[in-house]
Amino acid sequence: MTDCKTIWTGKDGETYCFGSESSKKSFLENPDENLKRARDFIAASTLESTEKAMEDFTGSDAEALVKASPKPKRARSFGRAYLEGVGFRGGSRPR
């Protein structure tokens, strides 16, 4: 795990940490591409761990979970339905 000796705030407002100033410097040579690569890596890692965890469950287990889960609240805005509590960037709504 990175010890966050050096930090940087991206244009997205998120704070990122680096183990050294040289790591940060290397990252900032192409921050957009490096952020995309990092997000892709995290998404793939999450998918792999989820797939591994799901090996222990059956289809019946999944159906029971769905039936036991609370139903989402619905709300209306601008004549279009959207899930309550879901944030939209820039105030836009799905179409």
Buried (B, 14 or more C-beta within 10 A) or exposed (E): EEEEEBEEEEEEEEEBBBEEEEBBEEBEEEBEEBBEEEEEEEEEEEEEEEEEEEEEEEEEEEEEEEEEEEEEEEEEEEEEEBEEEEEEEEEEEEE
